[in-house]
Every structure is written in structure tokens, then in C-alpha cells.
Amino acid sequence: MPSHYDDEKPMEEKPKKSTGKMSDKQKADFSKTKPKMEKGGRSKSEMKSHRMKMMVRMRKGMSVNKAHKDISK
């Protein structure tokens, strides 16, 4: 075994990123938008994709409107 392996430091654990959870108000607001999305003529896969994008942004603290505007850019 080469000698330089002895000089390596053990791997330090990285601090975990906090994953924000949606508040009850965000969940309620988000569930109200589902009928609007269905009426928009989106396919199931388009709706799922849009929903996942919205949820990621809402977990970061955006409102439904801000998240939707961010996606539509």
C-alpha cells in the first residue's frame, strides 16, 4: 500500500441540508389549484411534472403564485 494513503484524513460528514416541509396553508392552497390544472387540458404526465416543480419551489418557501410564475419563465 502506498504511503500517501496514511496521510489522508477520514471523511468528514457534511452537514445535512434542511428539507423544508410545506405548511398546512401551502398544502391547502396547492390542493385548490388541482381542478384548475385539470381544466387546462394537461395530460397526466404534464400535470405530474408541473406538480413536482411546484412542490419543490413551495418547499423553499414560495407561495403558489410565485412558484407558478417561476416555472412559467
N, CA, C and O atoms as a GROMACS GRO file, in nm:
protein
  292
    1MET      N    1   0.085  -0.118   0.000
    1MET     CA    2   0.000   0.000   0.000
    1MET      C    3   0.089   0.124   0.000
    1MET      O    4   0.182   0.133   0.081
    2PRO      N    5   0.063   0.219  -0.090
    2PRO     CA    6   0.145   0.341  -0.095
    2PRO      C    7   0.137   0.420   0.036
    2PRO      O    8   0.036   0.416   0.107
    3SER      N    9   0.242   0.488   0.066
    3SER     CA   10   0.250   0.560   0.194
    3SER      C   11   0.158   0.681   0.199
    3SER      O   12   0.123   0.725   0.309
    4HIS      N   13   0.117   0.738   0.084
    4HIS     CA   14   0.034   0.858   0.088
    4HIS      C   15  -0.108   0.829   0.138
    4HIS      O   16  -0.180   0.922   0.175
    5TYR      N   17  -0.149   0.702   0.140
    5TYR     CA   18  -0.281   0.668   0.192
    5TYR      C   19  -0.290   0.693   0.342
    5TYR      O   20  -0.398   0.722   0.394
    6ASP      N   21  -0.178   0.683   0.412
    6ASP     CA   22  -0.178   0.704   0.557
    6ASP      C   23  -0.201   0.850   0.592
    6ASP      O   24  -0.248   0.881   0.702
    7ASP      N   25  -0.168   0.941   0.500
    7ASP     CA   26  -0.179   1.084   0.528
    7ASP      C   27  -0.320   1.137   0.511
    7ASP      O   28  -0.351   1.247   0.556
    8GLU      N   29  -0.407   1.059   0.447
    8GLU     CA   30  -0.543   1.107   0.422
    8GLU      C   31  -0.622   1.117   0.551
    8GLU      O   32  -0.612   1.032   0.639
    9LYS      N   33  -0.700   1.221   0.558
    9LYS     CA   34  -0.787   1.240   0.675
    9LYS      C   35  -0.915   1.158   0.653
    9LYS      O   36  -0.958   1.141   0.539
   10PRO      N   37  -0.974   1.108   0.759
   10PRO     CA   38  -1.103   1.039   0.741
   10PRO      C   39  -1.207   1.136   0.688
   10PRO      O   40  -1.203   1.256   0.716
   11MET      N   41  -1.300   1.083   0.612
   11MET     CA   42  -1.402   1.169   0.553
   11MET      C   43  -1.486   1.234   0.662
   11MET      O   44  -1.536   1.168   0.753
   12GLU      N   45  -1.499   1.364   0.649
   12GLU     CA   46  -1.583   1.438   0.744
   12GLU      C   47  -1.726   1.436   0.692
   12GLU      O   48  -1.750   1.447   0.572
   13GLU      N   49  -1.818   1.423   0.783
   13GLU     CA   50  -1.959   1.423   0.741
   13GLU      C   51  -2.002   1.564   0.708
   13GLU      O   52  -1.975   1.659   0.782
   14LYS      N   53  -2.071   1.577   0.596
   14LYS     CA   54  -2.121   1.707   0.556
   14LYS      C   55  -2.247   1.737   0.636
   14LYS      O   56  -2.326   1.646   0.665
   15PRO      N   57  -2.266   1.863   0.672
   15PRO     CA   58  -2.392   1.894   0.742
   15PRO      C   59  -2.509   1.872   0.647
   15PRO      O   60  -2.503   1.911   0.530
   16LYS      N   61  -2.614   1.812   0.698
   16LYS     CA   62  -2.730   1.784   0.614
   16LYS      C   63  -2.808   1.912   0.588
   16LYS      O   64  -2.823   1.996   0.677
   17LYS      N   65  -2.856   1.924   0.466
   17LYS     CA   66  -2.939   2.039   0.431
   17LYS      C   67  -3.078   2.016   0.489
   17LYS      O   68  -3.131   1.905   0.486
   18SER      N   69  -3.135   2.121   0.540
   18SER     CA   70  -3.270   2.105   0.593
   18SER      C   71  -3.368   2.104   0.477
   18SER      O   72  -3.366   2.192   0.391
   19THR      N   73  -3.452   2.005   0.476
   19THR     CA   74  -3.554   1.998   0.372
   19THR      C   75  -3.681   2.058   0.430
   19THR      O   76  -3.742   2.004   0.522
   20GLY      N   77  -3.720   2.170   0.374
   20GLY     CA   78  -3.838   2.238   0.423
   20GLY      C   79  -3.962   2.159   0.390
   20GLY      O   80  -3.972   2.097   0.284
   21LYS      N   81  -4.055   2.162   0.480
   21LYS     CA   82  -4.182   2.095   0.455
   21LYS      C   83  -4.287   2.201   0.428
   21LYS      O   84  -4.279   2.314   0.477
   22MET      N   85  -4.385   2.162   0.350
   22MET     CA   86  -4.492   2.256   0.319
   22MET      C   87  -4.581   2.274   0.441
   22MET      O   88  -4.614   2.177   0.510
   23SER      N   89  -4.620   2.397   0.465
   23SER     CA   90  -4.710   2.424   0.577
   23SER      C   91  -4.852   2.380   0.540
   23SER      O   92  -4.881   2.353   0.424
   24ASP      N   93  -4.937   2.374   0.640
   24ASP     CA   94  -5.077   2.334   0.613
   24ASP      C   95  -5.145   2.433   0.519
   24ASP      O   96  -5.225   2.394   0.435
   25LYS      N   97  -5.112   2.562   0.534
   25LYS     CA   98  -5.172   2.662   0.446
   25LYS      C   99  -5.126   2.641   0.302
   25LYS      O  100  -5.205   2.653   0.209
   26GLN      N  101  -4.996   2.611   0.284
   26GLN     CA  102  -4.945   2.586   0.150
   26GLN      C  103  -5.012   2.463   0.089
   26GLN      O  104  -5.048   2.463  -0.029
   27LYS      N  105  -5.029   2.359   0.168
   27LYS     CA  106  -5.094   2.238   0.119
   27LYS      C  107  -5.237   2.266   0.076
   27LYS      O  108  -5.282   2.218  -0.028
   28ALA      N  109  -5.309   2.345   0.157
   28ALA     CA  110  -5.448   2.378   0.125
   28ALA      C  111  -5.455   2.461  -0.003
   28ALA      O  112  -5.538   2.436  -0.090
   29ASP      N  113  -5.368   2.561  -0.013
   29ASP     CA  114  -5.366   2.646  -0.133
   29ASP      C  115  -5.331   2.564  -0.257
   29ASP      O  116  -5.388   2.584  -0.365
   30PHE      N  117  -5.236   2.474  -0.240
   30PHE     CA  118  -5.190   2.393  -0.353
   30PHE      C  119  -5.300   2.297  -0.400
   30PHE      O  120  -5.316   2.275  -0.520
   31SER      N  121  -5.374   2.240  -0.305
   31SER     CA  122  -5.480   2.146  -0.344
   31SER      C  123  -5.594   2.216  -0.418
   31SER      O  124  -5.666   2.154  -0.495
   32LYS      N  125  -5.610   2.347  -0.394
   32LYS     CA  126  -5.714   2.422  -0.464
   32LYS      C  127  -5.679   2.443  -0.611
   32LYS      O  128  -5.768   2.466  -0.693
   33THR      N  129  -5.551   2.436  -0.646
   33THR     CA  130  -5.510   2.460  -0.784
   33THR      C  131  -5.528   2.338  -0.873
   33THR      O  132  -5.525   2.350  -0.995
   34LYS      N  133  -5.545   2.220  -0.814
   34LYS     CA  134  -5.555   2.097  -0.893
   34LYS      C  135  -5.671   2.099  -0.993
   34LYS      O  136  -5.651   2.064  -1.110
   35PRO      N  137  -5.792   2.138  -0.952
   35PRO     CA  138  -5.901   2.142  -1.053
   35PRO      C  139  -5.872   2.237  -1.168
   35PRO      O  140  -5.912   2.211  -1.281
   36LYS      N  141  -5.801   2.347  -1.141
   36LYS     CA  142  -5.767   2.441  -1.246
   36LYS      C  143  -5.671   2.375  -1.346
   36LYS      O  144  -5.682   2.396  -1.467
   37MET      N  145  -5.577   2.296  -1.294
   37MET     CA  146  -5.481   2.229  -1.381
   37MET      C  147  -5.551   2.126  -1.468
   37MET      O  148  -5.517   2.111  -1.585
   38GLU      N  149  -5.648   2.054  -1.411
   38GLU     CA  150  -5.721   1.953  -1.488
   38GLU      C  151  -5.803   2.016  -1.599
   38GLU      O  152  -5.814   1.960  -1.708
   39LYS      N  153  -5.860   2.133  -1.572
   39LYS     CA  154  -5.939   2.202  -1.672
   39LYS      C  155  -5.852   2.259  -1.783
   39LYS      O  156  -5.900   2.287  -1.893
   40GLY      N  157  -5.724   2.277  -1.755
   40GLY     CA  158  -5.632   2.337  -1.852
   40GLY      C  159  -5.598   2.246  -1.968
   40GLY      O  160  -5.528   2.289  -2.061
   41GLY      N  161  -5.644   2.123  -1.966
   41GLY     CA  162  -5.621   2.032  -2.077
   41GLY      C  163  -5.482   1.968  -2.075
   41GLY      O  164  -5.430   1.930  -2.180
   42ARG      N  165  -5.423   1.957  -1.958
   42ARG     CA  166  -5.291   1.895  -1.948
   42ARG      C  167  -5.305   1.744  -1.938
   42ARG      O  168  -5.403   1.693  -1.883
   43SER      N  169  -5.206   1.674  -1.991
   43SER     CA  170  -5.205   1.529  -1.978
   43SER      C  171  -5.162   1.493  -1.836
   43SER      O  172  -5.116   1.578  -1.761
   44LYS      N  173  -5.178   1.365  -1.800
   44LYS     CA  174  -5.140   1.320  -1.666
   44LYS      C  175  -4.992   1.344  -1.639
   44LYS      O  176  -4.955   1.390  -1.531
   45SER      N  177  -4.908   1.315  -1.737
   45SER     CA  178  -4.764   1.332  -1.717
   45SER      C  179  -4.727   1.479  -1.705
   45SER      O  180  -4.638   1.514  -1.627
   46GLU      N  181  -4.794   1.566  -1.781
   46GLU     CA  182  -4.769   1.710  -1.770
   46GLU      C  183  -4.813   1.762  -1.634
   46GLU      O  184  -4.746   1.846  -1.574
   47MET      N  185  -4.925   1.711  -1.586
   47MET     CA  186  -4.973   1.754  -1.454
   47MET      C  187  -4.878   1.711  -1.344
   47MET      O  188  -4.851   1.787  -1.252
   48LYS      N  189  -4.826   1.588  -1.354
   48LYS     CA  190  -4.734   1.539  -1.252
   48LYS      C  191  -4.605   1.620  -1.254
   48LYS      O  192  -4.553   1.658  -1.148
   49SER      N  193  -4.554   1.646  -1.371
   49SER     CA  194  -4.431   1.725  -1.385
   49SER      C  195  -4.450   1.864  -1.324
   49SER      O  196  -4.365   1.912  -1.249
   50HIS      N  197  -4.560   1.927  -1.358
   50HIS     CA  198  -4.589   2.061  -1.307
   50HIS      C  199  -4.606   2.058  -1.155
   50HIS      O  200  -4.556   2.146  -1.085
   51ARG      N  201  -4.675   1.957  -1.105
   51ARG     CA  202  -4.698   1.944  -0.961
   51ARG      C  203  -4.566   1.929  -0.886
   51ARG      O  204  -4.546   1.991  -0.782
   52MET      N  205  -4.477   1.846  -0.938
   52MET     CA  206  -4.347   1.825  -0.873
   52MET      C  207  -4.265   1.953  -0.873
   52MET      O  208  -4.201   1.986  -0.773
   53LYS      N  209  -4.265   2.025  -0.984
   53LYS     CA  210  -4.192   2.152  -0.991
   53LYS      C  211  -4.248   2.251  -0.890
   53LYS      O  212  -4.173   2.323  -0.823
   54MET      N  213  -4.381   2.255  -0.879
   54MET     CA  214  -4.446   2.346  -0.784
   54MET      C  215  -4.408   2.310  -0.641
   54MET      O  216  -4.376   2.398  -0.560
   55MET      N  217  -4.411   2.182  -0.609
   55MET     CA  218  -4.383   2.139  -0.472
   55MET      C  219  -4.239   2.170  -0.432
   55MET      O  220  -4.214   2.208  -0.318
   56VAL      N  221  -4.146   2.154  -0.524
   56VAL     CA  222  -4.006   2.187  -0.494
   56VAL      C  223  -3.993   2.334  -0.456
   56VAL      O  224  -3.927   2.369  -0.358
   57ARG      N  225  -4.056   2.419  -0.534
   57ARG     CA  226  -4.047   2.562  -0.507
   57ARG      C  227  -4.122   2.602  -0.380
   57ARG      O  228  -4.078   2.690  -0.306
   58MET      N  229  -4.234   2.536  -0.355
   58MET     CA  230  -4.311   2.570  -0.236
   58MET      C  231  -4.239   2.526  -0.109
   58MET      O  232  -4.251   2.589  -0.004
   59ARG      N  233  -4.163   2.417  -0.118
   59ARG     CA  234  -4.084   2.375  -0.003
   59ARG      C  235  -3.974   2.474   0.029
   59ARG      O  236  -3.927   2.482   0.142
   60LYS      N  237  -3.933   2.551  -0.071
   60LYS     CA  238  -3.832   2.655  -0.049
   60LYS      C  239  -3.894   2.781   0.010
   60LYS      O  240  -3.823   2.876   0.044
   61GLY      N  241  -4.027   2.782   0.022
   61GLY     CA  242  -4.094   2.895   0.085
   61GLY      C  243  -4.173   2.984  -0.008
   61GLY      O  244  -4.227   3.085   0.036
   62MET      N  245  -4.181   2.950  -0.135
   62MET     CA  246  -4.258   3.032  -0.229
   62MET      C  247  -4.407   3.007  -0.212
   62MET      O  248  -4.448   2.900  -0.167
   63SER      N  249  -4.485   3.106  -0.248
   63SER     CA  250  -4.630   3.088  -0.248
   63SER      C  251  -4.669   3.017  -0.378
   63SER      O  252  -4.585   2.999  -0.467
   64VAL      N  253  -4.794   2.979  -0.389
   64VAL     CA  254  -4.841   2.911  -0.510
   64VAL      C  255  -4.821   3.001  -0.631
   64VAL      O  256  -4.772   2.956  -0.735
   65ASN      N  257  -4.859   3.128  -0.619
   65ASN     CA  258  -4.847   3.221  -0.732
   65ASN      C  259  -4.702   3.243  -0.772
   65ASN      O  260  -4.670   3.242  -0.891
   66LYS      N  261  -4.614   3.263  -0.673
   66LYS     CA  262  -4.473   3.286  -0.704
   66LYS      C  263  -4.412   3.161  -0.769
   66LYS      O  264  -4.334   3.173  -0.864
   67ALA      N  265  -4.446   3.044  -0.719
   67ALA     CA  266  -4.393   2.919  -0.775
   67ALA      C  267  -4.439   2.902  -0.918
   67ALA      O  268  -4.360   2.863  -1.004
   68HIS      N  269  -4.565   2.931  -0.945
   68HIS     CA  270  -4.620   2.916  -1.080
   68HIS      C  271  -4.552   3.013  -1.175
   68HIS      O  272  -4.518   2.975  -1.288
   69LYS      N  273  -4.532   3.138  -1.131
   69LYS     CA  274  -4.465   3.237  -1.216
   69LYS      C  275  -4.321   3.196  -1.244
   69LYS      O  276  -4.270   3.217  -1.354
   70ASP      N  277  -4.254   3.138  -1.144
   70ASP     CA  278  -4.115   3.095  -1.159
   70ASP      C  279  -4.104   2.982  -1.261
   70ASP      O  280  -4.009   2.979  -1.339
   71ILE      N  281  -4.200   2.892  -1.262
   71ILE     CA  282  -4.199   2.780  -1.357
   71ILE      C  283  -4.226   2.831  -1.499
   71ILE      O  284  -4.166   2.783  -1.595
   72SER      N  285  -4.316   2.926  -1.512
   72SER     CA  286  -4.357   2.971  -1.645
   72SER      C  287  -4.256   3.066  -1.711
   72SER      O  288  -4.280   3.111  -1.824
   73LYS      N  289  -4.147   3.096  -1.646
   73LYS     CA  290  -4.046   3.185  -1.706
   73LYS      C  291  -3.982   3.123  -1.826
   73LYS      O  292  -3.895   3.185  -1.888
   0.00000   0.00000   0.00000
